[in-house]
Amino acid sequence: MVYAKALCVPDTQSVDAPDGTRLTAARDRIRRRNGLPPMTTNTRLNEKQAANPYVEVDKILAEFNTPQIQCETDSGIATIPLAEEVSFGSWQPEIPEEYWALEADELEQRIRSARARLGEQVVILGHHYQREDIVQFADERGDSFALAQYAAERGESPYIVFCGVHFMAEAADILAAPHQQVILPNIEAGCSMADMAAAPDVYSAWRELEEFFGSTDDIIPVTYMNSAASLKAFCGEHGGVVCTSSNAVKVLEWAFEQGKRVFFFPDQHLGRNTGHAMGIPLDEMVLWNWRRPAGSLGGLAPDQLEGSRIILWQGHCSVHQRFSLKQIEQARQHFPDVQIVVHPECRFEVVQAADANGSTAFIARYVAEAPAGSVIGVGTEINLVSRLAKENPDKTVFCLDPVVCPCSTMYRVHPAYLAWVMESLERGEVVNRIEVPEAIKANAKIALERMLALK
């Protein structure tokens, strides 16, 4: 079950695509077909509120004290036609109009037909956080790096369709064989955390650190997998490495063998939680505010930098930022025997209050291996939590966040986009190919291979 089902608050701004008239017409055709009146901006929210058997959105947010972050959908995680998606106007507009109004059943049939005809020419990868209507087609599902590795081992498949976000497709392209082409169904499926660490900002910070310390020889850059290929290349070029949420401790141990300090980006929470697990005091982990003007040392005082062991980039995951200490407290009030497991991208106080924390693979194992009858509150993305609840019917599995809001950019990989890229491949057309420039790819691969060597 999903505890305290609720609504997501939709964007109240315009929802029209570049050609708003065509989008509105498509939506109205769908609604007429189902005997409904024309769509307005708030129609779907009003319909869902009327049918909501639990509590109103405002009451949920007030009770759980959760800051509302913009949600990509107001319909939960059910499949609706592309033109009905409230945020379609900000998604990739190039998709042909023939896909806009397709219902779930027809999309599934078309994707399966294309998949059958393409055979081993294509491998489809689905991240743990993907929608159920996408991950059902995956040849393999997992976290970003495991999927990139899997694709690299499928040398017989010239096409890799990565149902995830941009940095994941980049990683797959870095590790793929020269004859393989990586495709991202929706080119607008990015990552807000990765976007918080733009390469120019990281380069600027590195120059400031070099000027402050006189050298960066004893500072080891470590980038989380959730980052652009250019930052993986930066780490490869400067003696650094990539880490994942499952191997962060091992990677940081290696980094401290190489130098005195670690420059960790883009996720402050994974860095802080990992450092604390290694026994590093909180006051020796400082936060670099990349929004501060160049030359201001990221808002840090000189003595803070001098005493630092880990310099954390001020980035975070918008999904895991939603989880709060109050949510855990309320879960324990409702279920005295509840076990709480969260992702280490959650805030420090949330991780400390949980019974366990770990990667998506760890969370999946934790739930699967729990005794029958267990009650487990999970602090990670709703699609994975919902899937774990279905796969473990002998347990009560629920999401700590009562607002059903999926990873906004992962959600953009709608089945209509998957149908489009698959049917294009049938015609010999490759759309939305992700290509990492060779110069970047070479250094990024060095950083990834350093990580692999630690296993």
N, C-alpha and C positions, 0 to 999 in steps of 0.2 A: 504494500500500500504506500501511498505518498501522503504523509501527514499534513493536515491543514491545507488542503488544496486551495489555491487562490488564483487571482488573476494577475497578469502583468499590465502595467499602465502603458498604453500606447503613446507614441509620439503624437502630440497635438498639432504639429506643424503639417504642412502639405505632404500628402502621401503619393502625389502624382509622379510618374516616371517622366523622362524628358519629353515624351509626347503624352501629356496628361489626358488629352481627349481620348486617345486610343485606350489608355489604361482604364479610365472611367467607364467607357463603353464595354470593355471586356468584363469588368466587374458586374455591371448591370445585366449583361447577358447571362452570366452565371446565376445571379440572384433571381432573374425572371424564370430561368429554367427550373429553379427550386421553389417557385411560388412566393418569392420574397420581394419586398419593395426595393427601390434603388438604394445603393450604398451611400452613406455619408461618412464623414471622418469618424464620428463616434458611434456609428451603428453597431459595429461588432462589440465594442465595450459595453454598450447598453444591453444588447442581447445576452452577453455572458453574465453581466451583473444580475439580470432578471432570473437566470437559471442557476446562479451560484448557491449551492446548498449549505455553504459554510458561513463565512462572514464577509463583510465588505472589505474592499481593498484598504480604505483608510483605517479601519479598525485593526486590520492585520499589521499595517506599518506602525501604528501607534503602540500596539501591544508588544511587538518585537523590537521596536526602536531601531529599525533597519533603514538607513538612508536609501531612498529609491534611486537606483541607477537606471538610465534609459534601457528599456527592454526592446528587443528586435521584433517581438511578437506579442499580440494580445489574445492569442487563441491557444495558449499552452503549447503542447508538442504534437498536436494532431496535424495530419496532412490536409492542407487546403490548397486550392488552385493558386498558382503564382500571382495572378492578378489580384487575388484577395489578400495577399500578405500586406500588412500595414506599412512595412518598410521597403516594399519592392522598389519604390522610387529612388532609393539610394543604393540598390544592388546593380549588378552589371546589366546595362540596358541593351546590349547587342543581341541578346537571345531573341531568335525569331518569334514573331507574334503567335505563330501556330502553337507554341508551347504555353502561352500565358493562361489559357482557360482549361487546360487538361486536368481531369479529376484524378484522384489517387489510383484508382483501379486501372485506368488506361495508361498512366505513367508507369506503373509497375509492369504491366504487360509489355509495353514498348521497350523498357530497359532490359527485361529478361530476354526478349526476342533478340535484341541487339547483342546482348552478352553471349547468347547461344551461338549466334552466327559468327561472332568474332573469335570465339574459342580461346585458345592459348595465346592469341596475339595480344591480349590485354589482361592486365592484373588490376583488380580494384581493391584499394586499401581504404579502410574505414577507421578513423580515430575513435577512441572510447567515448568521446563527447559528441559524436555525430548523432543526428536524428535517427530514430528507429527506422524511418522510411528510407534511409540511405544505407545504414549499416547492414541491413538485411541483404544487400547485394555484395557485400565485401567478401573477397577471398580470404582476407586476413584482417583482424581488428586488433588494436593495441595502442600503445603510446607512440609518440611521433618518431622516436629514434628506432624503436623495434620495427615499426612499419617500413622505415627507410631501409633498414638492413634486410628485411624480408624481400623488398622489391629488388634490391641489388642481387639477391640470390636467385631471382627468377629471370635469369638471362635469356630464357627462351621467349619471353614476352617483350616485344619491342615497344609496347605502350603501357605506361603506368598511370592509372587514373587515381589520383590521391584525393580522397574525400576527407579533407581537413582544411587547414588554413595555409597561408602563403609560405611561412617559414618552414613548414613541414614538407611542402612540395620542393622547396629549395634544397633541403637536406637530402631528399630522395634523389634529386638531380646531381648533387655532389657525389653521392655514392653509386649512382647508376653506371652501367656500362656505356661506352660511347654510342652504341647503336640504339639505346633506349631513350624514349622521349617521355617526359613527365607532364601530365595534364592536370590542371586544377579546374574543376567544373565551373566554379564562380570566381572570376579573377578578383572580385571585391572581398573575398573571404580572407581578411587579414587577421591581425592580432593586436589588440590595444596595448598589451604589455610590451610586445616587440616594438611597437611604434613609439613607446616612451623612451627608447634608447636609439635615437637617430645617430647614424655613424658620425656626422660632423660634431655632434655634442660630445660623443665619447672621445673622439680625437682631441677635441679642445680640452677636455678634462685631463686627458693623458699628458698633454703639453704642460698644463698647470702643475700637475704632480711632478713632472720632470723638473720644472723650474723650482718648485718648492723644495724638493728633496735633493736636487742636484743631479739626480739620476733615477731612472726607473728600473735599473738592473735587478733590484731586489723586490720589485713589485710584480706579481704574477697576475695577469688578467685572466679571469674565468668568466665565460659567458654561459648562461643557461641555454639549453636547447631552444627555448622560446625566444629566438633572436634572429635578426637578419643574417644572411650569408656573409655580408660585408663585415659584421662583427665577429663571426667565427673566423674569418680570414685575418682580422686584426689580431685575434688571440694566437692564431697560428704563426703570424709574423713576429710577434713579440714574446715568444716563449710560453704562451698560455695554452688554455685547454677549454673544451666544452664539458658541461656536466648535464645530467638529467636529475629529476627529483629522486630517482632510485639510487644513484651513485654519488650524490653530492658530497657525502662525508669522505668517501675514498678519494674523490678528485681534490678536495681541499687539503687532505692529508698530503697528497702528492705535491700540491702547490706550495705548502709550507716547507717541504723538503727542498724546494727550488729557490725560495726567497723568504723575505721577512714579512711581507704584506701581500694581501690579496685584494685586487680590484674586481668586485663582483657585480655583474649586471645581467639582465635588467631588473630582476625581481628581488627587492629588498627583503621580502618575507622569507623566501627560501634561503637566502644567504644568512639572515639573522637566526632562523631556526636551526640551520645546519651548524653554524658557528656555536650556538649555545649547546647543541648536542655534543659538540666536541670539547666543551668546557671553556670556551672563550667568553670572558665577561662581557656583558652588554655594553659597558662603557668603552670597550676596546673595539667595538663595531660602530662605525660612524656613518652618517647618512649624507651622501653627496646630492645636493639639490641642483639638478641640471637646469632648472628654470631660472636660476640666479644668473646675473650677468657674467660674462667671461672675465676672469681675473679675480673673482670673489671666492675662490676655493670652495665652490659649491655651498657657500654659507657656513663653512666650518672655521673654527678658530685654529690658529697655528698649533696650540697645545693639543687640541683634539686630534689633528692629523698626526702629530708626533707620537701620540700614545696609541694610535690605531693599529690593529692587526688586520681587520677587514674593512675596506671602504665600500659601502653599499650604495648602489645606484637607487635613486628614488623612483622606482617603478613598481607596479603591482598588477595582479590579475583582477579584472573587474568582477569576475564571477566569485572568486574566493575572498575578495574584499568584503563581500556581502555578509559573510558569516561572522557572528558576534558571540561574545561571552554570554549575553542574555539569552540567546537562542539555546545554548547548551544548558543553562540553568533551567529554562522552562521545559526543555526535553526531559531533564532529570526529575522535575516536578511531576510531569505527566506519566513518566515511566521510571519508577525508582531503580529498576534493575538494568536500565539502558546502558549499552556500550556506545561510546562516541569515538568515531574514527574520522579523521580529517586529512586533507591534503596539506603538505608543508608550504603551499603558497598562501595559506591562511595567515592571519595576523598572529603575532607571538602569543598574546594572551589566549587566543582560541586554541592554538596548538598545545599550550601548557595545560589547559583545562580538559583536553581530550584524553581518552584512554590510550589512543594510538594515533600515529600519523604516518603517512607514507604516500608513495606514488599511486597512480591509478591502478597499476597492476597489484600493488600491495593491498589497496582497498578492496579490490575484487577478491583476492585470496582471503583477506580477513573475514569478509562476509561469507564466502563459500565454506570456510573451515570452522565457522562458529557453530556451536551445537544447535540442534533443532529447538525451536521455541525462543531463541534469542531475539532481543529487541535491539536494533542497531540504528543509531542516528548517524547520518553520513554528511560530511561537509565537503561536497564537491559538486560538479556540474549535474544538473537534473536528469539529463538523458542517461548518464551512466547509473545514477541512483535508481531511476525507474527500471532500467534493464536488470540491475541486480535484484530488485524487489521481485520481478517476474521470474528470474532464474532461481530464486531461493524462496519458494512459496511456503516453506516450513518455518520461515522467520519473518518477523516484522521489520521491514527495512524502510526508512523514511529519510527525507532530506531535511536538514536542520533549517534551511531557509524556507519559510512558508510560501513565498512568492515564486510561482512556477516561471522562472526566467532562465532560459538556456543561454549558453555562450553565444553572444549576439552575432559574432562573425562566423562561427562554426555553423550556426543556424542558416546562414545564407546559402549553403549548399543544398538547395531545394531539389527534389527529384526531377523537376523540369530541366534544371541545368545538367544533371547527370544524363537524362535522356538525350539532350541536345548534343553533348560531347560524344556520347556513345554512337548515336546515329550518324554523326559527322564522320567518325572513324570508319564506319561501314562504307561511306562514300569516298574514303581515302583522304578526308580532310582532317587536319589536326588543329583544333581550336584551343585557345588558352594554354599553350605550351609554356612551361616555366623553364627558362634557360639561365643558369648562373654563368656569368662571364668566366672564361678560362683562368684569368689572372686571380680572380677572387676564389674560384673553385680550388685551385692548387693550395693556397694557404689555408682555406677552410678545411680542406681534407686533412691537412697536417694536424690541426687542432682536434678534429674528430678522431683521427688515428691515435693521438696521444691518449685520449679518453679510452678508446678500445683496448689499448695496451695495458690499462690498469685492471682489466677484468681477470 
